[in-house]
Amino acid sequence: MSTPETPRLVATDLDGTLVHSDTTVSPFTRATVLAIQEAGAVFVMVTARPPRWLHDLSYLVGEHGVAIVANGAILYDVARRRPIRTRLIDPAVALEVAEAIRAAVPDVEFAIERPDRYGQEPHYVNRWPRPDDTLVAAIDELLAEPAAKLLVRHDVLHSDELLAKVAPIVGERVAASHSGGDGLVEIAASGVSKAAMLADFAAEQGISAAETIAFGDSVNDLPMLSWAGTSYGVGNAHPEVLAVVDHVCPTNDEDGVATVLAGLFDL
């Protein structure tokens, strides 16, 4: 499908896509996102981030007030800091999956994201400072309640390699993907994806897939990019993304998303 002149819905991943590698949002991107919303477009962030990592970007959220987080497991009210809709992993299923992964790949460590709390095993290696209220416990205690995501960390394997090992183990019981190359696989409930929650959000806005443009960079973005009428991969995207998108734009550090949007909306 050819690029629409003025898409009604703009959906974008954050890290590696809209956000610079140093985790900042450039003034140009910020101004562009606000301008397209002023022009009437619906803009929504669709990210693997947990809810607490959206608060610093609340200025980008439009009148609808929400973001799609945890790879589509949570529709999140950013201003009120509460989930609106969740699709969580059943604890029994999650524990069964975790035990199967550990049996096949013994040197993994696990963490979990609940809608309101983060938890991890004692030896899980964090890439970011962990919250003060982190639940540090064995996997059975971590999965005593439904989780939005089960995180599988390996200190040596690339995420592609780890996903290749994990996916056959979990099968259709859950949805496994990754959002980068640092040895992390992210597991959600079966049927959960960025695309599934985005499709629901779009329908509630009265917007079709054909009227949507989506931007992404990694494997977890593939369902969303396939669903949208028009898809863009940033220049730094995973090869699987670059192979399927309609268009390729400049990298995240070159403000590729904002550059495309500025052109489409004649800013």
Secondary structure, 3 states (H helix, E strand, C coil): CCCCCCCCEEEECCECCCECCCCCCCHHHHHHHHHHHHCCCEEEEECCCCHHHCHHHHHHCCCCCEEEEHHHCEEEECCCCEEEEECCECHHHHHHHHHHHHHHCCCCEEEEECCCCEEECCCCCCCCCCCCCCEECCHHHHCCCCECEEEEECCCCCHHHHHHHHHHHHCCCEEEECCCCCCEEEEEECCCCHHHHHHHHHHHCCCCHHHEEEEECCHHHHHHHHHCCEEEEECCCCHHHHHHCCEEECCHHHCHHHHHHHHHCCC
